[in-house]
Amino acid sequence: MVNDNIRHRTVTIIIPTYNEKENLPLLVNKIFNVFQEYGLFGEVIVVDDNSPDGTGRIADELSKTDNRIKLIHRKGKEGLSSAVVEGFKHADGEIIGVMDADLSHPPEVIPELVWPIINGGSEFVIASRYLNNNNIENWPISRKIISRGAMLLARPLTNVKDSMSGYFFFKKSVIDGIELSPTGYKILLEIIVKGKYKNIKEVAYSFKDRFKGKSKLDWKEHLNYLLLLIKLYMFDFKKIFYRCVKSVLLYVVILNGR
């Protein structure tokens, strides 16, 4: 059943790809089925890093049959975060979403992520793997430890339970005017730290490891994440420092006015 409040909302979903030729057609089809069922209007932007397996060619073919699909070809493997930021630049939707191409993010959850934004309850909604003690299917212990460790390192920056999620939606205004310097394979944390919003919400979902293909994570990506953390810690420190300075100056003005 289509909710009247969801009708006529423009949504852009950005999908960064690298060697995802088997998964991409399935994902796009599922997304548009959800759009149709819930009366959503929008587009999908595929940002391909010159995939050797021909993902870009598959995306080209898809875009020729459906004008709701945009394709951005990049010259090489420039990284997931920068691919997402490139997609932001071409997004026409008033609501922007990000999903992985490997079918680990179920499109059926999209309405739950979009609805709070449409309803005005939140400007920023994250699909969380760790809310309500959800289980992650098909993940080895090593991946779980690395993921938990990455979130612990980010905890001083945010109380979000799954700050490493790659599945999230937000109002376009959240990133208007902010400078993103994408590093590594995760962009969410930087948007959380730098974005303009009053309320952030998490929605629980069941994460399943990739349907086909191999994970892109390697030691370089983990190093890039550590570099990102350093940048964000410095950014956050500057914000706190400036607030303290303003508070002190205000206090001095009040004292002088007595």
MIDOSE-1310 file (N, C-alpha, C; in nm, 2 decimals, decimal comma, always signed):
residues 258
mvnd	+0,08/-0,12/+0,00/+0,00/+0,00/+0,00/+0,09/+0,12/+0,00; +0,06/+0,22/-0,08/+0,14/+0,34/-0,10/+0,09/+0,44/+0,00; +0,18/+0,50/+0,08/+0,14/+0,61/+0,18/+0,14/+0,74/+0,10; +0,03/+0,82/+0,11/+0,02/+0,94/+0,04/+0,13/+1,04/+0,07
nirh	+0,18/+1,03/+0,20/+0,29/+1,13/+0,24/+0,42/+1,10/+0,17; +0,43/+0,98/+0,12/+0,56/+0,94/+0,05/+0,56/+0,98/-0,10; +0,44/+0,99/-0,15/+0,43/+1,02/-0,30/+0,50/+1,15/-0,33; +0,55/+1,15/-0,45/+0,61/+1,27/-0,52/+0,73/+1,32/-0,45
rtvt	+0,80/+1,24/-0,37/+0,93/+1,28/-0,31/+1,04/+1,23/-0,40; +1,13/+1,32/-0,42/+1,24/+1,29/-0,51/+1,36/+1,23/-0,43; +1,40/+1,11/-0,47/+1,51/+1,05/-0,40/+1,63/+1,02/-0,49; +1,75/+1,04/-0,46/+1,86/+1,00/-0,53/+1,94/+0,90/-0,45
iiip	+1,96/+0,78/-0,51/+2,04/+0,68/-0,45/+2,18/+0,66/-0,52; +2,28/+0,68/-0,45/+2,42/+0,67/-0,51/+2,48/+0,53/-0,48; +2,52/+0,47/-0,58/+2,58/+0,33/-0,57/+2,72/+0,34/-0,63; +2,83/+0,33/-0,55/+2,96/+0,32/-0,60/+2,99/+0,18/-0,64
tyne	+3,06/+0,16/-0,75/+3,08/+0,02/-0,80/+3,23/+0,00/-0,84; +3,27/-0,12/-0,81/+3,40/-0,17/-0,86/+3,39/-0,32/-0,87; +3,38/-0,38/-0,99/+3,36/-0,52/-1,01/+3,23/-0,58/-0,95; +3,12/-0,52/-0,99/+2,99/-0,56/-0,94/+2,89/-0,59/-1,05
kenl	+2,94/-0,65/-1,16/+2,86/-0,67/-1,28/+2,74/-0,77/-1,25; +2,77/-0,86/-1,16/+2,66/-0,96/-1,14/+2,56/-0,91/-1,04; +2,60/-0,82/-0,95/+2,51/-0,77/-0,85/+2,43/-0,65/-0,89; +2,49/-0,56/-0,97/+2,43/-0,43/-1,00/+2,29/-0,44/-1,07
pllv	+2,27/-0,52/-1,17/+2,13/-0,53/-1,23/+2,03/-0,57/-1,13; +2,06/-0,67/-1,05/+1,97/-0,72/-0,95/+1,93/-0,61/-0,85; +2,03/-0,53/-0,80/+2,01/-0,43/-0,71/+1,92/-0,32/-0,76; +1,96/-0,27/-0,88/+1,88/-0,16/-0,95/+1,73/-0,20/-0,97
nkif	+1,71/-0,32/-1,01/+1,58/-0,37/-1,03/+1,50/-0,37/-0,90; +1,56/-0,42/-0,79/+1,50/-0,42/-0,66/+1,46/-0,28/-0,61; +1,56/-0,19/-0,63/+1,53/-0,05/-0,59/+1,41/+0,01/-0,66; +1,40/-0,01/-0,79/+1,29/+0,05/-0,86/+1,16/-0,02/-0,83
nvfq	+1,16/-0,15/-0,79/+1,04/-0,21/-0,75/+0,99/-0,15/-0,62; +1,09/-0,12/-0,53/+1,05/-0,05/-0,41/+0,99/+0,09/-0,44; +1,06/+0,16/-0,53/+1,01/+0,29/-0,57/+0,86/+0,28/-0,61; +0,84/+0,19/-0,70/+0,70/+0,17/-0,75/+0,60/+0,13/-0,64
eygl	+0,64/+0,04/-0,56/+0,55/+0,00/-0,45/+0,51/+0,11/-0,36; +0,61/+0,20/-0,33/+0,58/+0,30/-0,22/+0,56/+0,44/-0,28; +0,55/+0,45/-0,41/+0,52/+0,58/-0,47/+0,64/+0,68/-0,47; +0,76/+0,62/-0,46/+0,88/+0,71/-0,46/+0,92/+0,74/-0,60
fgev	+0,97/+0,86/-0,62/+1,02/+0,91/-0,75/+1,16/+0,95/-0,73; +1,25/+0,91/-0,82/+1,39/+0,95/-0,81/+1,48/+0,88/-0,91; +1,60/+0,87/-0,87/+1,70/+0,83/-0,96/+1,81/+0,74/-0,89; +1,88/+0,67/-0,97/+2,00/+0,60/-0,92/+2,12/+0,65/-0,99
ivvd	+2,22/+0,68/-0,92/+2,35/+0,73/-0,98/+2,46/+0,62/-0,95; +2,51/+0,56/-1,05/+2,61/+0,46/-1,04/+2,74/+0,53/-1,07; +2,84/+0,52/-0,98/+2,97/+0,58/-1,00/+3,07/+0,46/-1,00; +3,12/+0,43/-1,13/+3,20/+0,32/-1,15/+3,35/+0,36/-1,17
dnsp	+3,44/+0,29/-1,10/+3,58/+0,31/-1,10/+3,65/+0,23/-1,20; +3,60/+0,23/-1,33/+3,67/+0,16/-1,44/+3,68/+0,01/-1,40; +3,58/-0,05/-1,36/+3,58/-0,19/-1,32/+3,63/-0,28/-1,43; +3,73/-0,36/-1,40/+3,79/-0,46/-1,50/+3,69/-0,56/-1,55
dgtg	+3,59/-0,59/-1,46/+3,49/-0,69/-1,50/+3,38/-0,64/-1,59; +3,38/-0,52/-1,63/+3,28/-0,46/-1,72/+3,15/-0,41/-1,65; +3,16/-0,38/-1,52/+3,05/-0,32/-1,45/+3,00/-0,19/-1,52; +3,09/-0,11/-1,56/+3,06/+0,01/-1,63/+2,98/-0,01/-1,75
riad	+3,01/-0,11/-1,83/+2,94/-0,14/-1,95/+2,80/-0,19/-1,92; +2,79/-0,27/-1,82/+2,65/-0,32/-1,77/+2,57/-0,20/-1,73; +2,63/-0,10/-1,66/+2,56/+0,02/-1,61/+2,52/+0,10/-1,73; +2,60/+0,11/-1,83/+2,57/+0,18/-1,95/+2,44/+0,12/-2,02
elsk	+2,44/-0,01/-2,03/+2,32/-0,08/-2,09/+2,20/-0,05/-2,00; +2,21/-0,05/-1,87/+2,09/-0,03/-1,79/+2,04/+0,12/-1,81; +2,13/+0,21/-1,82/+2,09/+0,35/-1,83/+2,02/+0,38/-1,96; +2,06/+0,30/-2,06/+1,99/+0,32/-2,20/+1,85/+0,27/-2,19
tdnr	+1,81/+0,18/-2,10/+1,68/+0,13/-2,10/+1,59/+0,20/-1,99; +1,66/+0,28/-1,91/+1,58/+0,35/-1,80/+1,65/+0,49/-1,77; +1,58/+0,60/-1,80/+1,64/+0,73/-1,78/+1,65/+0,77/-1,64; +1,61/+0,69/-1,55/+1,63/+0,72/-1,40/+1,76/+0,68/-1,35
ikli	+1,84/+0,61/-1,44/+1,98/+0,57/-1,41/+2,08/+0,66/-1,47; +2,16/+0,72/-1,38/+2,27/+0,80/-1,43/+2,40/+0,72/-1,41; +2,50/+0,75/-1,49/+2,63/+0,67/-1,48/+2,74/+0,77/-1,49; +2,83/+0,76/-1,39/+2,95/+0,84/-1,39/+3,07/+0,74/-1,40
hrkg	+3,15/+0,76/-1,51/+3,27/+0,67/-1,53/+3,39/+0,75/-1,48; +3,47/+0,68/-1,40/+3,59/+0,74/-1,35/+3,71/+0,66/-1,41; +3,83/+0,72/-1,41/+3,94/+0,66/-1,48/+4,00/+0,54/-1,41; +3,99/+0,53/-1,28/+4,05/+0,42/-1,21/+3,99/+0,40/-1,08
kegl	+4,05/+0,32/-1,00/+4,00/+0,29/-0,86/+4,05/+0,40/-0,77; +3,96/+0,49/-0,75/+3,98/+0,61/-0,67/+3,93/+0,61/-0,53; +3,85/+0,50/-0,50/+3,80/+0,48/-0,37/+3,65/+0,51/-0,35; +3,60/+0,43/-0,26/+3,45/+0,43/-0,24/+3,40/+0,57/-0,19
ssav	+3,47/+0,63/-0,09/+3,42/+0,76/-0,04/+3,42/+0,87/-0,14; +3,53/+0,87/-0,22/+3,53/+0,98/-0,33/+3,43/+0,95/-0,43; +3,40/+0,82/-0,46/+3,29/+0,79/-0,56/+3,16/+0,84/-0,51; +3,13/+0,83/-0,38/+3,01/+0,88/-0,32/+3,00/+1,03/-0,33
vegf	+3,11/+1,10/-0,30/+3,11/+1,24/-0,30/+3,09/+1,29/-0,45; +3,15/+1,22/-0,54/+3,13/+1,25/-0,68/+2,98/+1,24/-0,72; +2,91/+1,14/-0,66/+2,77/+1,12/-0,69/+2,69/+1,23/-0,63; +2,73/+1,28/-0,51/+2,66/+1,39/-0,45/+2,65/+1,51/-0,54
khad	+2,76/+1,54/-0,62/+2,76/+1,65/-0,70/+2,66/+1,65/-0,82; +2,62/+1,53/-0,85/+2,52/+1,51/-0,96/+2,38/+1,47/-0,92; +2,36/+1,48/-0,79/+2,23/+1,43/-0,73/+2,12/+1,54/-0,75; +2,01/+1,50/-0,80/+1,89/+1,60/-0,82/+1,79/+1,58/-0,71
geii	+1,80/+1,47/-0,63/+1,70/+1,45/-0,53/+1,70/+1,54/-0,41; +1,59/+1,56/-0,35/+1,58/+1,64/-0,22/+1,63/+1,55/-0,11; +1,62/+1,42/-0,13/+1,67/+1,32/-0,03/+1,78/+1,24/-0,10; +1,89/+1,22/-0,03/+2,00/+1,15/-0,09/+2,03/+1,02/-0,01
gvmd	+2,05/+0,91/-0,08/+2,08/+0,79/-0,01/+2,21/+0,72/-0,07; +2,27/+0,64/+0,01/+2,39/+0,57/-0,03/+2,37/+0,42/+0,00; +2,41/+0,34/-0,10/+2,40/+0,19/-0,08/+2,52/+0,13/-0,14; +2,56/+0,01/-0,09/+2,66/-0,07/-0,15/+2,60/-0,15/-0,26
adls	+2,68/-0,19/-0,36/+2,63/-0,25/-0,48/+2,62/-0,41/-0,46; +2,67/-0,46/-0,35/+2,69/-0,60/-0,34/+2,57/-0,68/-0,28; +2,45/-0,61/-0,27/+2,33/-0,66/-0,22/+2,33/-0,70/-0,07; +2,43/-0,64/+0,00/+2,43/-0,66/+0,15/+2,33/-0,56/+0,21
hppe	+2,29/-0,46/+0,14/+2,19/-0,36/+0,19/+2,06/-0,39/+0,12; +1,96/-0,44/+0,20/+1,83/-0,48/+0,13/+1,75/-0,35/+0,10; +1,71/-0,34/-0,03/+1,63/-0,22/-0,07/+1,50/-0,22/+0,00; +1,45/-0,33/+0,05/+1,32/-0,33/+0,12/+1,32/-0,24/+0,24
vipe	+1,43/-0,20/+0,29/+1,44/-0,11/+0,40/+1,43/+0,04/+0,37; +1,45/+0,07/+0,24/+1,45/+0,21/+0,19/+1,33/+0,29/+0,25; +1,20/+0,24/+0,24/+1,09/+0,32/+0,30/+1,11/+0,36/+0,45; +1,17/+0,27/+0,52/+1,19/+0,30/+0,67/+1,30/+0,40/+0,69
lvwp	+1,39/+0,41/+0,59/+1,50/+0,51/+0,60/+1,45/+0,65/+0,55; +1,36/+0,65/+0,45/+1,32/+0,77/+0,39/+1,20/+0,83/+0,47; +1,11/+0,75/+0,52/+0,99/+0,80/+0,59/+1,02/+0,90/+0,70; +1,12/+0,88/+0,79/+1,14/+0,98/+0,90/+1,18/+1,12/+0,84
iing	+1,25/+1,12/+0,73/+1,29/+1,24/+0,66/+1,17/+1,31/+0,61; +1,09/+1,24/+0,54/+0,97/+1,30/+0,48/+0,87/+1,35/+0,58; +0,86/+1,27/+0,69/+0,77/+1,31/+0,80/+0,82/+1,42/+0,89; +0,95/+1,46/+0,87/+1,01/+1,57/+0,95/+1,06/+1,53/+1,08
gsef	+1,07/+1,40/+1,10/+1,12/+1,35/+1,23/+1,27/+1,35/+1,24; +1,34/+1,35/+1,13/+1,48/+1,35/+1,13/+1,53/+1,39/+0,99; +1,65/+1,46/+0,99/+1,71/+1,49/+0,86/+1,81/+1,39/+0,81; +1,84/+1,29/+0,90/+1,95/+1,20/+0,87/+1,91/+1,06/+0,93
vias	+1,91/+0,96/+0,85/+1,87/+0,83/+0,89/+1,97/+0,72/+0,85; +2,01/+0,64/+0,94/+2,12/+0,54/+0,92/+2,06/+0,40/+0,94; +2,09/+0,31/+0,84/+2,06/+0,17/+0,86/+2,17/+0,11/+0,95; +2,13/+0,06/+1,06/+2,23/+0,02/+1,16/+2,23/-0,14/+1,17
ryln	+2,35/-0,19/+1,17/+2,37/-0,33/+1,18/+2,38/-0,37/+1,33; +2,40/-0,27/+1,42/+2,42/-0,30/+1,56/+2,31/-0,26/+1,65; +2,20/-0,21/+1,60/+2,09/-0,17/+1,68/+2,01/-0,30/+1,72; +1,97/-0,30/+1,84/+1,89/-0,42/+1,89/+1,96/-0,55/+1,88
nnni	+2,09/-0,54/+1,89/+2,18/-0,66/+1,89/+2,15/-0,75/+1,76; +2,13/-0,68/+1,65/+2,11/-0,76/+1,52/+2,24/-0,84/+1,49; +2,21/-0,95/+1,43/+2,32/-1,04/+1,39/+2,36/-1,01/+1,24; +2,49/-1,02/+1,22/+2,55/-1,00/+1,08/+2,57/-1,14/+1,02
enwp	+2,50/-1,17/+0,92/+2,52/-1,30/+0,86/+2,64/-1,32/+0,77; +2,71/-1,43/+0,78/+2,82/-1,47/+0,69/+2,94/-1,39/+0,71; +2,96/-1,32/+0,83/+3,08/-1,25/+0,85/+3,17/-1,33/+0,94; +3,30/-1,35/+0,91/+3,39/-1,41/+1,00/+3,42/-1,33/+1,12
isrk	+3,47/-1,39/+1,22/+3,50/-1,33/+1,35/+3,59/-1,21/+1,33; +3,69/-1,23/+1,24/+3,79/-1,12/+1,21/+3,72/-0,99/+1,16; +3,63/-1,01/+1,07/+3,56/-0,89/+1,02/+3,48/-0,82/+1,13; +3,41/-0,90/+1,21/+3,33/-0,84/+1,32/+3,42/-0,76/+1,42
iisr	+3,54/-0,82/+1,45/+3,63/-0,75/+1,54/+3,68/-0,62/+1,48; +3,72/-0,62/+1,35/+3,77/-0,50/+1,28/+3,66/-0,39/+1,28; +3,53/-0,44/+1,25/+3,42/-0,34/+1,25/+3,40/-0,28/+1,38; +3,39/-0,36/+1,49/+3,37/-0,31/+1,62/+3,48/-0,22/+1,66
gaml	+3,60/-0,26/+1,63/+3,72/-0,17/+1,67/+3,72/-0,04/+1,60; +3,68/-0,04/+1,47/+3,67/+0,09/+1,40/+3,56/+0,18/+1,46; +3,45/+0,13/+1,51/+3,35/+0,21/+1,57/+3,39/+0,26/+1,71; +3,47/+0,18/+1,78/+3,52/+0,22/+1,91/+3,61/+0,34/+1,89
larp	+3,69/+0,34/+1,79/+3,78/+0,45/+1,76/+3,70/+0,58/+1,73; +3,59/+0,56/+1,67/+3,50/+0,68/+1,63/+3,41/+0,72/+1,74; +3,40/+0,65/+1,85/+3,31/+0,68/+1,96/+3,32/+0,82/+2,01; +3,44/+0,87/+2,03/+3,45/+1,01/+2,08/+3,39/+1,12/+1,99
ltnv	+3,37/+1,08/+1,86/+3,31/+1,18/+1,77/+3,16/+1,17/+1,75; +3,10/+1,06/+1,79/+2,96/+1,04/+1,77/+2,91/+0,93/+1,86; +2,78/+0,94/+1,90/+2,71/+0,83/+1,98/+2,64/+0,73/+1,89; +2,64/+0,76/+1,76/+2,58/+0,67/+1,66/+2,63/+0,52/+1,68
kdsm	+2,55/+0,43/+1,69/+2,59/+0,29/+1,71/+2,66/+0,23/+1,59; +2,62/+0,26/+1,47/+2,69/+0,21/+1,35/+2,74/+0,32/+1,26; +2,84/+0,39/+1,31/+2,90/+0,50/+1,24/+2,98/+0,45/+1,11; +3,00/+0,32/+1,10/+3,06/+0,26/+0,98/+2,97/+0,21/+0,88
sgyf	+2,84/+0,24/+0,90/+2,74/+0,19/+0,80/+2,76/+0,25/+0,66; +2,73/+0,18/+0,56/+2,74/+0,23/+0,42/+2,60/+0,25/+0,36; +2,50/+0,24/+0,45/+2,36/+0,25/+0,41/+2,29/+0,36/+0,48; +2,26/+0,47/+0,42/+2,20/+0,58/+0,49/+2,14/+0,68/+0,40
ffkk	+2,05/+0,76/+0,45/+1,98/+0,86/+0,37/+1,98/+0,99/+0,45; +1,97/+1,11/+0,38/+1,97/+1,24/+0,45/+1,91/+1,34/+0,36; +1,86/+1,45/+0,41/+1,82/+1,56/+0,33/+1,94/+1,63/+0,27; +1,92/+1,67/+0,15/+2,03/+1,73/+0,07/+2,10/+1,85/+0,15
svid	+2,02/+1,92/+0,22/+2,06/+2,03/+0,30/+2,17/+2,00/+0,40; +2,17/+1,87/+0,44/+2,27/+1,83/+0,54/+2,41/+1,85/+0,50; +2,44/+1,84/+0,37/+2,58/+1,86/+0,32/+2,59/+1,98/+0,24; +2,49/+2,07/+0,23/+2,50/+2,19/+0,16/+2,61/+2,28/+0,22
giel	+2,71/+2,32/+0,14/+2,81/+2,41/+0,19/+2,92/+2,36/+0,27; +2,92/+2,23/+0,30/+3,03/+2,17/+0,38/+3,13/+2,11/+0,28; +3,25/+2,11/+0,33/+3,36/+2,05/+0,25/+3,40/+1,91/+0,30; +3,38/+1,82/+0,21/+3,41/+1,68/+0,24/+3,54/+1,64/+0,17
sptg	+3,63/+1,58/+0,25/+3,76/+1,54/+0,20/+3,77/+1,39/+0,21; +3,70/+1,31/+0,12/+3,69/+1,17/+0,14/+3,82/+1,09/+0,14; +3,83/+1,01/+0,24/+3,95/+0,93/+0,26/+3,91/+0,79/+0,29; +3,95/+0,69/+0,21/+3,92/+0,55/+0,24/+3,78/+0,51/+0,19
ykil	+3,73/+0,41/+0,26/+3,61/+0,34/+0,22/+3,48/+0,38/+0,29; +3,49/+0,47/+0,38/+3,37/+0,51/+0,46/+3,35/+0,66/+0,46; +3,23/+0,71/+0,42/+3,21/+0,85/+0,41/+3,11/+0,89/+0,52; +3,03/+0,80/+0,58/+2,93/+0,84/+0,68/+2,98/+0,91/+0,79
leii	+3,09/+0,87/+0,85/+3,15/+0,93/+0,97/+3,18/+1,08/+0,95; +3,24/+1,11/+0,83/+3,27/+1,25/+0,80/+3,14/+1,33/+0,79; +3,04/+1,28/+0,73/+2,91/+1,35/+0,72/+2,85/+1,37/+0,86; +2,86/+1,27/+0,94/+2,81/+1,28/+1,08/+2,88/+1,40/+1,15
vkgk	+3,01/+1,40/+1,14/+3,09/+1,50/+1,21/+3,07/+1,64/+1,15; +3,06/+1,65/+1,02/+3,06/+1,79/+0,95/+2,92/+1,83/+0,91; +2,83/+1,74/+0,90/+2,70/+1,78/+0,84/+2,61/+1,87/+0,93; +2,51/+1,93/+0,86/+2,42/+2,03/+0,92/+2,29/+1,96/+0,95
ykni	+2,26/+1,92/+1,07/+2,14/+1,86/+1,10/+2,11/+1,87/+1,25; +1,99/+1,85/+1,29/+1,95/+1,86/+1,43/+1,92/+1,73/+1,49; +1,88/+1,63/+1,41/+1,84/+1,50/+1,46/+1,89/+1,39/+1,37; +1,94/+1,29/+1,43/+1,99/+1,17/+1,35/+1,92/+1,05/+1,41
keva	+1,88/+0,96/+1,32/+1,80/+0,84/+1,36/+1,87/+0,72/+1,31; +1,86/+0,61/+1,38/+1,91/+0,48/+1,33/+1,79/+0,38/+1,32; +1,80/+0,30/+1,22/+1,69/+0,20/+1,19/+1,76/+0,06/+1,18; +1,72/-0,03/+1,26/+1,78/-0,16/+1,26/+1,74/-0,24/+1,13
ysfk	+1,84/-0,32/+1,08/+1,82/-0,41/+0,97/+1,92/-0,52/+0,98; +1,89/-0,63/+0,90/+1,97/-0,75/+0,90/+2,07/-0,74/+0,79; +2,20/-0,73/+0,82/+2,30/-0,72/+0,72/+2,34/-0,86/+0,67; +2,35/-0,88/+0,54/+2,40/-1,00/+0,49/+2,52/-0,97/+0,40
drfk	+2,63/-1,05/+0,42/+2,75/-1,02/+0,35/+2,72/-1,04/+0,20; +2,81/-0,98/+0,12/+2,79/-0,97/-0,03/+2,73/-1,10/-0,09; +2,65/-1,07/-0,19/+2,58/-1,18/-0,26/+2,68/-1,26/-0,36; +2,75/-1,18/-0,44/+2,86/-1,24/-0,53/+2,98/-1,14/-0,53
gksk	+3,09/-1,20/-0,56/+3,21/-1,12/-0,57/+3,29/-1,12/-0,45; +3,40/-1,04/-0,45/+3,49/-1,04/-0,33/+3,49/-0,90/-0,27; +3,52/-0,90/-0,14/+3,53/-0,78/-0,06/+3,65/-0,70/-0,11; +3,64/-0,56/-0,11/+3,74/-0,47/-0,16/+3,84/-0,42/-0,05
ldwk	+3,81/-0,46/+0,08/+3,89/-0,41/+0,19/+4,03/-0,47/+0,19; +4,13/-0,39/+0,21/+4,26/-0,44/+0,23/+4,33/-0,35/+0,34; +4,46/-0,37/+0,36/+4,53/-0,29/+0,47/+4,54/-0,14/+0,43; +4,54/-0,11/+0,31/+4,54/+0,03/+0,27/+4,42/+0,11/+0,31
ehln	+4,30/+0,04/+0,30/+4,18/+0,10/+0,33/+4,17/+0,12/+0,49; +4,23/+0,03/+0,56/+4,23/+0,04/+0,71/+4,32/+0,16/+0,75; +4,43/+0,17/+0,68/+4,52/+0,29/+0,70/+4,45/+0,42/+0,67; +4,38/+0,42/+0,56/+4,31/+0,54/+0,52/+4,20/+0,58/+0,62
ylll	+4,14/+0,48/+0,68/+4,04/+0,51/+0,79/+4,11/+0,57/+0,91; +4,23/+0,53/+0,95/+4,30/+0,59/+1,06/+4,34/+0,73/+1,02; +4,37/+0,76/+0,90/+4,41/+0,90/+0,86/+4,28/+0,98/+0,86; +4,17/+0,93/+0,82/+4,04/+1,00/+0,83/+4,01/+1,04/+0,98
likl	+4,03/+0,94/+1,07/+4,00/+0,97/+1,21/+4,08/+1,08/+1,26; +4,21/+1,09/+1,22/+4,30/+1,20/+1,27/+4,24/+1,33/+1,22; +4,20/+1,34/+1,09/+4,14/+1,46/+1,03/+4,02/+1,50/+1,11; +3,93/+1,41/+1,14/+3,80/+1,44/+1,20/+3,82/+1,48/+1,35
ymfd	+3,92/+1,41/+1,42/+3,95/+1,45/+1,55/+3,99/+1,60/+1,56; +4,08/+1,64/+1,46/+4,13/+1,77/+1,45/+4,02/+1,87/+1,42; +3,93/+1,83/+1,33/+3,81/+1,91/+1,29/+3,72/+1,94/+1,41; +3,70/+1,83/+1,49/+3,61/+1,84/+1,60/+3,67/+1,92/+1,71
fkki	+3,80/+1,90/+1,73/+3,87/+1,98/+1,83/+3,86/+2,13/+1,80; +3,88/+2,17/+1,68/+3,87/+2,31/+1,64/+3,73/+2,37/+1,67; +3,63/+2,28/+1,64/+3,49/+2,33/+1,67/+3,47/+2,36/+1,82; +3,52/+2,26/+1,90/+3,51/+2,28/+2,05/+3,59/+2,40/+2,09
fyrc	+3,71/+2,41/+2,04/+3,80/+2,52/+2,08/+3,73/+2,66/+2,05; +3,67/+2,67/+1,93/+3,61/+2,80/+1,89/+3,48/+2,82/+1,98; +3,41/+2,72/+2,01/+3,30/+2,74/+2,10/+3,34/+2,79/+2,24; +3,45/+2,73/+2,29/+3,50/+2,77/+2,42/+3,55/+2,92/+2,41
vksv	+3,61/+2,96/+2,30/+3,66/+3,10/+2,29/+3,54/+3,19/+2,29; +3,43/+3,16/+2,21/+3,31/+3,24/+2,21/+3,25/+3,25/+2,34; +3,25/+3,14/+2,42/+3,18/+3,14/+2,55/+3,26/+3,23/+2,64; +3,40/+3,22/+2,64/+3,48/+3,31/+2,72/+3,46/+3,46/+2,69
llyv	+3,46/+3,49/+2,56/+3,44/+3,63/+2,52/+3,30/+3,68/+2,56; +3,20/+3,60/+2,55/+3,07/+3,64/+2,59/+3,07/+3,66/+2,74; +3,13/+3,58/+2,81/+3,14/+3,59/+2,96/+3,21/+3,73/+3,00; +3,32/+3,76/+2,92/+3,39/+3,88/+2,95/+3,30/+4,00/+2,92
viln	+3,23/+4,00/+2,81/+3,14/+4,11/+2,77/+3,03/+4,13/+2,88; +2,98/+4,02/+2,93/+2,88/+4,02/+3,04/+2,93/+4,09/+3,16; +3,06/+4,05/+3,20/+3,12/+4,10/+3,32/+3,15/+4,25/+3,30; +3,19/+4,29/+3,18/+3,22/+4,44/+3,16/+3,09/+4,52/+3,16
gr	+2,98/+4,45/+3,13/+2,85/+4,53/+3,12/+2,79/+4,55/+3,26; +2,85/+4,49/+3,36/+2,79/+4,50/+3,50/+2,84/+4,64/+3,56
